[in-house]
Amino acid sequence: MGLTSALGSVLFVLGLSGICTGFVQENCTNYKLQFERIYSVPGDMAMLNSTLVSPDVFNFTTVPYNITWYDSKTGQEMSNQTGRILVKEETLWFLNVTLDDNGEYVTIVRTPFRCYRQATKLIVDSLTGECGRPRKVDQTLMNGVADTLSCPLKDYMSKLDSYNISSSIKWYKGCEHIVDGTGKYSYRDMTTLMIQRVEPQNNGSYTCTLTFTLGGITGSVSETIDARIREVYSLVPQVREPASEIIKAEIGSSFSKRCLVFVPGVGKPFVSILWIARDKFIRNTQPSDRVYTSQTSFNIQDVPDKGAWLERLLIISELREEDFHINYTCRSYSSRGHPEGYFTLLPADPNIILPIGSVLGGVTVLFIIGVVIYYLFKVDIVLWFRRVFPVLYTNKDLDGKLYDAYVAYPQRCAVGFSKEVETFALHTLPQVLEKACGYKLFIAGRDCLPGHGKSPTWWRKLCLMVFARVIVLVASRSKC
């Protein structure tokens, strides 16, 4: 009986020890201490958040699980304490931090088959006499331009939003409250303080304080920013080229287009320029590639506006069919934004100037040749037409005259007589004008009767009644 009682006592003690230190003895996958520390001061609220409930750890959407928080100093499970502690699944809230809360807190997530462990460290600093918090976050303000400070309490705001708990924020410079919209200060949103045209006196400590009600307790949490003025700054990049344009090029030709970006500011900006086509970055920079980009060139400018010009070329050594009808985008990457510009590459229109020029040139040459031939062979052309198309040249109207022409030439024994002229008048001229062209001629010495032409008056009347025109042949005289 005594032996049984002693054995039971031993088992109870061992079991109690296992309960008290179970989170140490359980064979859980250990994710060790989180890198991020939580800093607080007495009187503030503090939020410790476990990262174990994540798809990187297990499939928490389908696998059932429960979460337990432990104080690593005592090994005791953390539970709700009115006005002090609030446990909400993966989040442990300290509603009123004290110096004794400093230490590590362990989260254990248990599933039906496995368990996971992680530690989170809370560091509680004593308050100093100065306004703000002992530990500060460094942020930079750029001199001469509008700039912003960002409150480092976004995680708190996101968690409160998930609880549907409203909150408010206030900003302080040193110990002085900054009212929204006064001076050069304004609240852009819940987490951002904007300062219009930063000056050297805007440096110093800024504190953002978030106030909310949780677990029936209204409290706050604060972070202090150490703002430093920086002379070297850069504003939002401006993509000058390309500018939403359409460019046409010949297939098979080489092509290049520059991306030109202006960054207002002082000093060398931290801006990257990349070309994008078909939603993919063009990373090739070697000329051996058909499509590649150049290295980014850089140039500082002081007038008319201070800033820097950045340029990067897109080069296509030989255009192919697949290069057309797509947008090529140049995008600049900076902490101020990612502006971009693009152009669309289309095939060039057909070149109609060359064929039109060839046709006009050919027509011009033919016209000149035709004019030259006409002037050189005008008589031959006319005679050929008359011979081929005699119907077009039939003399249907002689105006009442019997002959088309009267041919006169120096007769034998007359002054100026020439045997060549007589041969031309009696043989050559009839062959051409009468037989070939169909004219009716009256040739003196061939058709006239004896006694005709003795009286000038009678001859003039005869000409008016009988002949439509008169052809006079004379022999040329050569001078010796």
C-alpha positions, 0 to 999 in steps of 0.5 A: 500500500505504501509503495503504491502511494509513493509511486502515485506521488512520483507520477503526479509530480512528474505530470505537474512538471510536464504541464508547467514546462510542457512548451519546453519539453514538447517536440515542436518544430522550433522557428526560434526567436523572431528577428524583429523586436518589439520596443515599448515604454511603461504606460504604452500598449504593446502588440506581439504578433506570431508569424506561425499562422502562415501558409509557409508553416502549415495549411491553416485554412484546412488544418485545425489548430490552436495557439497558446502563449507562454512567458519564457521566464516562468513557463506559465501560459499567458491568459487574459488579465483585465486591464493588463493582458489580452490574448487574441489568437496569434496576437498578444496585447499588453494593455499597460506595459511595465518594466517587468514585462521585458522578456521573451514570449513563446507561441506554440501552435498545435495541430492534430499531427504536429506543433510549431514554436516561436519566440518573440522579444519585448524590450521595455525601455525606461522613459527619459525626461525628453519628449518622444521615445528613447529609441528612434527611427531614422527617416530623411527629408529632402531639402527644398521640396515637399516631402513626407514622414511615415509613421511606423505603426502601420501594423498596429493600424492593420490589426485594429482594422481587422478587429473593426476598432477605430483609432486616431493619430496625432503628430508631435514635433518635439513636445509640440502638437502638430495640428493638421493643416497648420503652417506647412504641415498636413496629414496626408492619411492616417500614417503620413505627415506631409511637409511643404517645401522642407527647410533645414529647421524642419529636422529633429524628432517627430512622434506619432501617437496612435490612440484606441480602445481595446479590451475595455481599456483606452490606451496609446502607442507611440513611435519617434522619428529622427528626421534628417535633412538631405541636400541630395534629392530626387523627385518623380521621374519624367519620361520624355520619350517615348510619348505614346507614339506610333512609329513605322519602320521597314521590315528587315531594317535596323531600328533604335529608339531611346528612352529619355527620362528627366529626374528633377533634383540635386545629385545623382538619382537612384533611378533604373530604366528598363524596356518592356515588350509583351510584358517581359523585360528586355534584359539583353545588353549584348550587340550579338543579340538581335534585340538588346538595350544599351547601358544607361547614360547619365548627365547632370543639368543645372539650368533651366531646371536642376536635375539629371537626364537618363537615356537608354536605347532599345536596339533591334538589329533586324526587324522581323514580322513578330516585332510589329503591332506591339507596344514597347514600354520604357519604365523608370523605377524609383522610390518616388514612383514608376512612370512609363512611356511607350510607342507602338511599332508598325510596318512602313506604308508601301513606297508608291513614290518610286513607281509613280516617278518611274511612270511619269519619267517614262511618259516624259521620255516618250513625249520628248521622243514623240515631239522629236520624231514629229518635228523630224518626220512631220511630212512623212507622218502626214502623208502616211496618215493620208495614205492609210486613212484617205477617207479622212482627207477626201476633199468634199468641199472646194468652195465652188472651185474646180482645183485645189491649187494652181501650180506655176513655175518658169516656163521654157524660154522664160527668165528663171527657167530650170529643168529641175523645177520643171521636173519637180512640177510635172512629175514629183509634185503630182506623184505626191499631192495628186496620187498619194494625197488626193489633191486636184492640181492645175499645173501650167504647161500640163493642163493649160490651153494655148492663149490662156493667161495672156491677159492679167485681168482675165487671169485674175478672174480665172484664179478667183473662180477656178483655183482654191490656192496658188503654188508658185515654184521658183529656182534658187540662184547660187552666188559665185 
